[in-house]
């Protein structure tokens, strides 16, 4: 892989945005050269990166996935490069199938940054609202960090093909930001429409994707917070991780994995009584929309937690007509993280003496065992000659009536 021509141009999408664009070619001739771009508000064009830092951070997961060397001619911060060598070792220990090829970069001397502003990524989810409210003096008197700006990204959870959904989401999150006197900045990127999408988003690449957006604006901030997904209580490999996110820092910009000392129940309990969260919480990514479907595993899991906090009725972004505790038994737990979060919920349900929810969680565990066995059979069937065409109809039958994210 080779990052070639990089330039700053006017965005074709809007006269109010500037586009940082780079051409990427691949060693594998089966892949055509592609244009990667990041759109930032024109008022921040002077803060856009002139280095290879955001490109190294962005392209690294794909280079390891494709097993290609990565060549970047722009200067790369020495601290970032040293961190990246450690990051590759960690990723390789987690995912041995990754192929680490040489990194050919032009190292630069340590940079200085006189800017003292702090930003945080803000998706509108539980983790993001927790990071915002925990690091705000008016909502948490013990706050040790003050966030100046909130960053939202179009092209990650909501695809570029759905501009109306992104605008609705932006309006809701901007309203929340203004109530806390924060400035919301939206960045747009096409990286998930390129070969980059071959790198596993969940397990490997989304922390790097966020850090690359932060580094596109590396002249604007000294710290950028990424809200923790898991935490110290669960150090399983993941794309955004308390161990790996800080390794995406440069000498001038610190990437902070925030909130790892708290679990999802604690975060949900903390945000549950804040009106700004009640009006804008968005946890669903199933349909690439700004709405919570209120019928997938993640939506249901969140609604159960809010129910246990006695605050579900206050959350306006869920369709409460779809929530019934007698449906909990139909939740399909297909990932290890699903089981992990449900165990946390079970502990809280016992404390609250919610036997209806406990009964549903027990049914869900048993239901998931049976369905996951059948789904493994579907996966095998899909690889067999002659009968592979039957796998998709069979899968639909298995998932009929299930609350799932597949």
C-alpha positions in Angstrom: 0.0 0.0 0.0 1.2 3.5 -0.8 -0.3 6.8 0.3 0.3 9.0 -2.7 -0.9 12.5 -3.4 -2.5 14.3 -0.4 -4.2 17.7 -0.8 -6.7 20.0 0.8 -9.5 21.0 -1.5 -13.1 22.3 -1.3 -15.5 19.6 -0.5 -17.8 18.6 -3.4 -20.5 17.9 -0.8 -20.8 21.4 0.6 -19.1 24.8 0.3 -19.0 24.9 4.1 -16.5 22.1 4.3 -12.9 21.5 3.3 -11.7 18.0 2.2 -8.4 16.4 3.1 -8.0 13.8 0.4 -5.3 11.2 -0.2 -4.8 8.6 -3.0 -4.0 5.1 -1.9 -2.6 2.4 -4.2 -2.4 -1.3 -3.4 0.4 -3.8 -4.1 -2.3 -6.3 -5.0 -3.2 -5.5 -8.6 -6.7 -6.9 -8.0 -7.4 -3.6 -6.1 -7.6 -0.3 -8.0 -6.2 2.8 -6.5 -8.7 4.6 -4.3 -9.4 8.1 -2.9 -9.8 8.4 0.9 -11.2 11.6 2.2 -12.1 13.5 5.4 -14.5 16.5 5.2 -14.1 19.1 8.0 -15.9 22.4 8.6 -14.1 25.2 6.7 -13.5 27.1 10.0 -11.1 24.3 11.0 -9.2 24.1 7.7 -6.2 25.8 9.4 -6.2 23.0 12.0 -6.1 20.2 9.4 -3.1 17.8 9.5 -0.2 18.3 7.1 1.5 15.1 8.3 1.2 11.4 7.7 -0.1 10.8 11.2 -3.8 10.4 10.5 -3.1 8.3 7.4 -0.8 5.9 9.2 -3.4 5.4 12.0 -6.2 5.0 9.4 -4.4 2.6 7.0 -2.6 0.4 9.4 -5.4 -2.1 10.1 -6.0 -2.6 6.4 -2.3 -3.1 5.7 -2.1 -5.8 8.4 -5.3 -7.4 7.0 -4.1 -7.5 3.4 -0.5 -8.3 4.4 0.9 -5.4 2.5 3.8 -3.0 3.4 2.6 0.5 4.1 4.5 3.4 2.5 3.8 7.0 3.6 5.9 9.9 2.3 4.5 12.6 4.6 6.3 13.1 7.9 5.2 10.8 10.7 5.7 11.7 14.4 8.4 9.6 16.1 6.3 9.0 19.2 3.4 7.7 17.1 5.6 5.4 15.1 7.1 4.0 18.3 3.6 3.4 19.7 2.5 1.8 16.5 5.3 -0.8 16.7 3.9 -1.8 20.1 0.3 -1.8 18.8 1.2 -4.2 16.0 2.7 -6.6 18.5 -0.5 -6.5 20.6 -2.8 -6.9 17.6 -0.7 -9.9 16.3 -0.9 -11.6 19.7 -4.7 -11.2 19.6 -5.2 -12.0 15.9 -2.3 -14.2 14.6 -3.8 -14.2 11.1 -2.7 -10.6 10.7 0.4 -10.2 8.6 2.8 -7.5 9.7 4.8 -6.1 6.7 7.4 -3.3 6.8 6.2 0.3 7.5 8.1 2.7 5.3 7.6 6.2 6.7 9.4 9.5 6.9 10.0 10.1 10.6 9.8 13.6 12.0 11.2 15.2 15.1 9.0 15.5 18.2 6.3 18.2 17.7 4.9 20.7 20.1 1.4 21.8 20.4 0.4 25.0 22.2 -3.3 24.3 21.9 -4.8 23.1 25.2 -8.3 22.2 24.0 -9.9 18.8 24.7 -12.4 17.0 22.4 -14.4 13.9 22.8 -16.1 11.6 20.3 -19.9 11.8 20.7 -22.0 9.1 19.1 -25.0 9.6 21.4 -24.7 6.2 23.0 -24.4 5.2 26.6 -20.6 5.3 26.7 -20.5 8.6 24.9 -23.1 10.3 27.1 -21.3 8.9 30.2 -17.9 10.4 29.0 -19.6 13.7 28.3 -21.5 14.0 31.6 -18.7 12.6 33.7 -16.3 15.1 32.4 -18.5 18.1 32.8 -18.3 20.2 36.1 -22.0 21.1 36.0 -23.1 17.4 35.9 -20.2 15.9 37.9 -18.6 18.1 40.6 -15.7 15.7 40.7 -14.9 16.1 37.0 -11.1 16.1 36.4 -11.2 16.8 32.6 -13.3 19.5 30.9 -14.4 18.8 27.3 -14.4 21.7 24.9 -15.6 20.2 21.7 -17.7 17.1 20.7 -16.8 15.3 17.5 -19.4 13.3 15.5 -18.6 11.3 12.4 -20.7 10.8 9.3 -19.7 7.6 7.5 -19.3 5.3 10.5 -22.5 4.2 12.2 -24.7 6.2 9.7 -23.5 5.6 6.1 -22.9 8.4 3.6 -25.9 7.0 1.7 -28.3 8.2 4.4 -27.7 12.0 4.7 -31.2 12.7 6.1 -30.6 10.3 9.1 -27.2 12.0 9.8 -28.8 15.5 9.8 -31.5 14.4 12.2 -28.8 12.8 14.5 -26.6 15.9 14.2 -29.5 18.1 15.2 -30.3 16.0 18.3 -26.7 15.8 19.5 -26.1 19.5 18.8 -29.1 20.3 21.0 -27.5 18.2 23.8 -24.1 19.8 23.3 -25.5 23.3 23.5 -27.2 22.6 26.8 -23.8 21.9 28.2 -22.2 24.8 26.4 -20.1 22.5 24.1 -19.4 23.0 20.4 -20.3 20.1 18.2 -18.1 19.5 15.2 -19.1 17.1 12.4 -16.5 15.3 10.3 -17.4 13.2 7.2 -15.4 10.4 5.7 -15.6 7.7 3.0 -13.2 5.2 4.4 -15.9 2.6 5.1 -16.8 2.6 1.4 -13.2 1.7 0.4 -11.1 -1.5 0.6 -10.5 -0.3 4.2 -13.8 -1.9 5.1 -12.0 -5.3 4.8 -10.4 -4.7 8.2 -12.7 -6.0 10.9 -14.5 -3.0 12.3 -15.5 -4.5 15.7 -12.5 -6.5 16.6 -9.7 -4.5 15.0 -10.2 -1.1 13.3 -12.8 1.2 14.8 -10.4 2.6 17.5 -7.9 3.4 14.7 -10.7 5.0 12.6 -11.7 7.3 15.4 -8.0 8.2 16.2 -7.4 9.0 12.5 -10.3 11.5 12.6 -8.8 13.1 15.7 -5.5 13.3 14.0 -7.0 15.0 10.9 -7.6 17.9 13.4 -4.3 17.3 15.3 -3.5 21.0 15.3 -6.7 21.8 17.1 -6.4 19.6 20.3 -4.0 18.4 22.9 -6.4 15.6 24.1 -9.1 13.6 22.4 -11.3 11.2 24.4 -12.7 7.9 23.1 -15.4 6.5 25.3 -14.6 3.0 26.6 -16.7 0.1 25.3 -15.4 -2.5 27.7 -13.1 -1.7 30.5 -10.6 -3.0 33.1 -13.3 -5.5 34.1 -13.2 -7.1 30.6 -9.9 -6.9 28.7 -11.0 -9.1 25.9 -9.5 -8.1 22.5 -11.5 -5.4 20.7 -11.0 -2.6 18.2 -11.2 0.2 20.7 -9.4 -0.9 23.9 -7.9 0.6 27.0 -4.6 -1.0 26.1 -4.4 0.0 22.4 -6.2 3.4 22.1 -3.5 5.3 24.0 -0.9 3.9 21.5 -2.5 6.0 18.8 -1.2 9.2 20.5 1.5 11.5 19.1 3.9 13.7 20.9 1.4 16.6 20.5 -2.0 14.9 20.8 -3.0 12.4 23.5 -5.7 9.8 22.7 -7.5 8.9 25.9 -9.6 5.8 26.4 -12.1 7.2 28.9 -14.3 5.5 31.5 -12.6 2.0 31.6 -13.0 1.9 35.4 -16.8 1.7 35.0 -19.0 -1.0 33.7 -22.1 -0.6 31.4 -24.6 -0.8 34.3 -22.8 1.9 36.2 -22.7 4.1 33.1 -26.4 3.6 32.4 -27.3 4.3 36.0 -25.3 7.6 35.9 -26.9 8.9 32.7 -30.4 7.7 33.3 -31.6 10.7 35.2 -30.2 13.4 32.8 -32.7 15.0 30.5 -30.3 15.5 27.7 -29.6 11.8 27.6 -33.3 11.0 27.8 -33.9 13.2 24.7 -31.1 12.0 22.5 -29.8 8.5 23.5 -28.9 6.5 20.3 -27.6 2.9 20.7 -28.8 1.1 17.6 -26.7 0.5 14.6 -28.7 -2.4 13.0 -30.2 -0.4 10.1 -27.6 2.4 9.8 -30.2 5.0 10.9 -30.5 7.7 13.5 -33.4 5.8 15.2 -33.4 3.1 17.8 -35.2 0.1 16.3 -36.2 -1.0 19.9 -36.2 -4.6 18.7 -32.6 -5.7 18.4 -30.3 -7.2 21.1 -28.5 -3.9 21.8 -31.7 -1.9 22.0 -33.4 -4.4 24.2 -30.4 -4.7 26.5 -30.3 -1.0 27.0 -34.1 -0.8 27.6 -33.8 -3.5 30.2 -31.1 -1.6 32.0 -33.1 1.6 31.9 -36.1 -0.3 33.2 -34.1 -1.5 36.1 -33.1 2.1 36.7 -36.8 3.1 36.8 -36.2 5.6 34.0 -37.1 3.8 30.8 -40.4 5.8 30.3 -38.4 9.1 30.3 -36.3 8.0 27.3 -38.0 9.5 24.2 -35.8 7.8 21.6 -37.2 4.3 22.2 -40.5 2.8 21.0 -41.7 1.6 24.4 -44.6 -0.3 22.7 -42.1 -2.8 21.5 -40.7 -3.4 25.0 -42.2 -6.3 27.0 -40.4 -8.2 29.7 -42.0 -11.4 28.5 -40.1 -10.9 25.2 -36.7 -11.0 27.0 -36.6 -14.7 26.6 -36.4 -14.3 22.8 -33.1 -12.3 22.9 -30.4 -14.1 21.0 -27.0 -13.9 22.6 -24.6 -14.6 19.8 -21.4 -12.9 20.9 -19.4 -13.4 24.1 -20.0 -9.7 24.9 -23.8 -10.4 24.9 -23.4 -13.0 27.6 -21.1 -10.7 29.6 -23.5 -7.7 29.6 -26.4 -10.0 30.4 -24.6 -11.2 33.5 -24.2 -7.6 34.6 -27.9 -7.0 34.1 -28.7 -10.2 36.0 -26.8 -8.9 39.0 -28.8 -5.7 39.0 -32.1 -7.5 38.5 -31.4 -9.6 41.6 -30.6 -6.4 43.6 -33.9 -4.8 42.3 -35.8 -8.1 42.9 -37.1 -8.0 39.3 -38.1 -11.7 39.0 -39.8 -11.1 35.7 -36.5 -9.9 34.1 -34.6 -12.7 35.8 -37.0 -15.2 34.4 -36.6 -13.7 30.9 -32.8 -13.7 31.1 -32.8 -17.4 32.0 -35.0 -18.2 29.1 -32.8 -16.1 26.8 -29.7 -18.1 27.8 -31.4 -21.4 27.1 -33.0 -20.1 23.8 -29.6 -18.8 22.6 -27.9 -22.2 23.2 -30.4 -23.9 21.0 -30.5 -21.3 18.3 -26.7 -20.9 18.1 -26.3 -24.7 17.5 -28.6 -24.4 14.6 -26.8 -21.3 13.3 -23.5 -23.2 13.4 -25.2 -25.8 11.2 -26.2 -23.0 8.8 -22.7 -21.8 8.6 -21.5 -25.3 7.7 -24.3 -25.7 5.2 -23.3 -22.5 3.5 -19.9 -23.9 2.6 -21.2 -27.2 1.1 -21.8 -27.7 -2.6 -25.3 -28.3 -3.8 -27.0 -27.4 -0.5 -25.5 -24.0 0.2 -28.6 -22.3 -1.4 -30.7 -23.6 1.4 -28.7 -22.0 4.1 -30.2 -18.5 3.9 -33.9 -19.7 4.0 -32.9 -22.0 6.9 -31.3 -19.1 8.7 -34.4 -16.9 8.3 -36.5 -19.7 9.9 -34.1 -20.0 12.8 -34.2 -16.3 13.5 -37.9 -15.9 13.1 -39.3 -14.2 16.2 -35.8 -13.7 17.7 -34.5 -10.4 19.0 -31.1 -10.2 17.4 -28.6 -8.0 15.6 -27.6 -10.4 12.7 
